[in-house]
Amino acid sequence: MVEKNEALWTRVLILAPVGRDAELASWVLSREQIQSEICSSVENLISRLVLGAGTALIADEALNGGVALLEAWVKNQPAWSDFPFIILTGGRGIRGGVAGSLEMAPPLGNVTLLERPLRSVTLLSVVKAALRARARQYETRHYIQEIQRVESERSQAYAREETAHAQVEVLNHVGEILSAEMNLDSLLPAVIGAGTDLSGADLGIFFAEDAVEEPGRFVPRCASGITLETAATLLGEDAFIDRQAFSGKRVVHCSRLEEVPLTSADRCVKAIAGKLSMQQCIAVPVTSGHGPVSGILLLGRLGEGPFSIRSERVAASLASQAAIAIDNARLFATAEKERQRLETVRQALQRSNEELRQFAYVASHDLQEPLRTVASFTELLVSKYRGHGSEEAEECASFIVDGVEKMSSLLQYSYTTAAKTLPTEPTSGEQILDEVIFSLSASIQESGAAITHDPLPEIWIESRSLTLLFQNLIGNAIKYRAEVPLQVHVSAKAADADWVFSVRDNGIGIAAQYHERIFGIFKRLHGKEIPGTGIGLAICQRIVEWHGGKIWVESQPGAGSIFRFTLPKEPQRIQREMAEFAALGGNR
Ligand code: ADP
């Protein structure tokens, strides 16, 4: 096309219908290898000018009545064109010779006048100059076209770049949405919707595992551009894809399925494309890393034109993002199920723990009374029949009393494992201490102990708990007294948010290496010579810690002991501490 035009660019069109001017001019030009064509009329000349020419040699008489037509053509020339006309004047007196030709010059623009009679040298030089000028114009046109072509290519490339950029952005955005979506039912529509949009497909179907019916077989789970029901009806038996067919994890293009032999995946995609009247179709296996294929992303076009490489890449990238998101969603669903199962178990456990604690609480309280009855009646029997010769009975009775004491201590300990609540009002430390001193009055009297105390505060603790604390600490002071008359002093002082209680004695004292050990359950530093169960201090520790406090001893052998414990002043804090202690199962 271009070559053909170029041949036309150098031709000289001659319009000189009267006489032999045309023939002569053509002959002169042909001798110089300049191609010329003789035109029959102005219309004929214009029809050739439109196709392209180097110059036109026109006899002025031929222009009579045709100037307007030529002028119109000149006006319509593109910007680069300034067509060179050569007008032969001085013809046979028509319209006044040169003067008439000069009138025509302005409307035709680039005009050279040649006066007749024509001399071949003049004609050749004028024609050659016109052809050179015209050649430069064509050159300019070529440059303009080249610039336009480069510009258009650049803007096309820019548009492609823009599209790619937009696709990447959408893909990233979709990726973010996918990674945040943990629900499979919302995830698959998002994947298929994005896949169809981004690849410019008309239809999209996500095939996923049919775990219920038959694992290892993919069925349409979600569609775009077609309803799932229609897809299933149209596909019939071809709606089922064997996972094995895609184990190679290869993307299948139905437009490239002419090659033989076809794999089972190729056949499967070809069948689907046929049933859904898709001209173009790609099937991308959805797989993450080395894991198995978890689905197929099938995208199709109803019209002609293959998917671009970019669209395929987008689909593949989407499929791998979808695979990760699907894996995550599945893991999340499994974890969620497990969490729910554990929560059910935890609640059941909590209920049964609560029941157990309640039972321990009631039992520890209600069994104390019958135990006291057993102990006191046994002691009554022993005192009544003492000296009546039955040592064996006395021994038996002492076993009974021992056993009762042990059971009583264990019941006290089980009380500390039971659920405790905060009292509705604070407990008076002094009142509880008085009650404890009263309950221990027999042994206090027997030991000749002097028990004194400072003013004690009111504290947020169940009275039974505080009773157990004082009972065990003062009872121990009496049990582990030294030779000197026993003095026990109870005091309390405020320290920031706590009360610090102290029970001081001048007893036998405890070596430093046992200071922690003695709070362990059944940990005793003495044998049978001093009766005891090794539970008392363990009970004290549990009660104090349950309320958010601490207990410790400061002591040296022979220098007496000071047992100190703290209790928070604020009931809210105690409440929080109790809840935390219960949550930890009573182990801090
Ligand atoms: P128990 O008194 O029944 O043996 P506890 O748990 O009350 O059990 O005490 C643990 C051990 O701590 C005791 O066996 C004793 O050796 C020591 N102990 C407790 N209180 C005192 C005290 N006030 N003075 C000296 N030793 C004590």
Boltz pocket constraint, residues with backbone or C-beta under 6 A from the ligand:
constraints:
  - pocket:
      binder: B
      contacts: [[A, 472], [A, 473], [A, 476], [A, 477], [A, 479], [A, 480], [A, 505], [A, 507], [A, 508], [A, 509], [A, 510], [A, 518], [A, 519], [A, 520], [A, 523], [A, 524], [A, 525], [A, 526], [A, 531], [A, 532], [A, 533], [A, 534], [A, 535], [A, 536], [A, 537], [A, 538], [A, 561]]
      max_distance: 6.0
